[in-house]
Amino acid sequence: MMKRDVVNNNLLEQTIEYLNINYKKLCQCPSNHINCMTAKEWMKAQIGVWQFYYEGRDIRDKELHPATYPISLAKKCIELFTHQGELVIDPFVGSGTTLVAARDINRNAVGFDLHKKYIDLSKNRLSQQTIFSETQQIAICDDARNIPNYFKPETVSLFLTSPPYANLLDRKRKNKSRRSEQRKNSQYDKIEQYSQDPRDIGTLFLEKYSNEIGEIFRKLFPLLKVKGHCVINVPDMWWENERITIHISIVEALRKVGYELRNIIIWDRTNIVNRIGIFGWPSNYITMGVTFEYLLHFWRPPA
Ligand SMILES: C[S@@+](CC[C@H](N)C(=O)[O-])C[C@H]1O[C@@H](n2cnc3c(N)ncnc32)[C@H](O)[C@@H]1O
């Protein structure tokens, strides 16, 4: 840990210990390049609809964690918005997928989660990888609200995360996207919420949730390098036949606190969902929430 002294209103002096982790690039790429990609790799990444497959190392067991994204998704975002050696932060790291991806492609990364069981899972996943690495990946059990205590301003190249979806997991799961004979699986009628801890932003109704997300990202903003990136993965959802547009709430919340929306990418999940049920037919047209999600791409704009 590195120490620094802070003077608050010239009255109180306190010592803050920063996490000792590198954030400078290790590659020889020119400084105006946003990543280490070749022109050919860049071209492939220009398509705005992305598909991924889960691999053996991915966590798909809902008992271990109810809502993970694939390692390949995290890897693609990290490759696009950082250089080797730069620092990635995941404020809601869950099972540690962002950290596993960062290690695969030689980026420093720190992930935070409120719940020790998920931090233990993240650490376990990281310990299974034995390859030599010049970079560090660290999982820390803490509230995302405390992240500014760990890092110097303007050291982070990318925030990458998938936050809780307001309190929309906080209800009994009915598996309506599945065919009727498959609905009553091990998740049926269970609540897949992470916890009832009031600090858990998955316990909040949409309006309070949006305020809290805005507040957390407002505090994170100074840590981001100028022109640093922030990618947030969220779906929208149906609640009592009403479309809950979580992605719009997040865009509005982040814009208010200084982030600029650069892009919206669609994560097309149709290759990983199968045997979906008939829902709404023939009078109520709705699309299955599970078939796509958003990747909201923001940056810290130049002043
Ligand atoms: C959608 S999951 C992240 C999943 C992750 N992308 C993965 O692949 O495993 C969101 C996580 O946010 C955590 N969380 C909720 N409120 C939090 C808070 N205030 N601070 C830190 N983590 C929090 C939950 O415990 C949950 O694991």
The ligand as an ORCA input file, in Angstrom:
! r2SCAN-3c Opt
* xyz 0 1
  C     -24.636     -8.905    -11.966
  S     -23.542     -9.321    -10.642
  C     -21.936     -9.232    -11.411
  C     -21.590    -10.502    -12.151
  C     -20.234    -10.534    -12.816
  N     -20.217     -9.737    -14.037
  C     -19.806    -11.966    -13.120
  O     -19.575    -12.305    -14.304
  O     -19.755    -12.762    -12.181
  C     -23.591     -7.906     -9.592
  C     -22.824     -8.050     -8.268
  O     -22.895     -6.802     -7.556
  C     -22.746     -7.095     -6.162
  N     -23.148     -5.900     -5.377
  C     -24.376     -5.423     -5.100
  N     -24.314     -4.263     -4.406
  C     -22.988     -3.995     -4.238
  C     -22.271     -2.930     -3.633
  N     -22.897     -1.915     -3.006
  N     -20.917     -2.961     -3.674
  C     -20.252     -3.975     -4.291
  N     -20.887     -5.030     -4.876
  C     -22.231     -5.041     -4.867
  C     -23.607     -8.348     -5.980
  O     -23.184     -9.081     -4.851
  C     -23.358     -9.107     -7.303
  O     -22.397    -10.131     -7.154
*
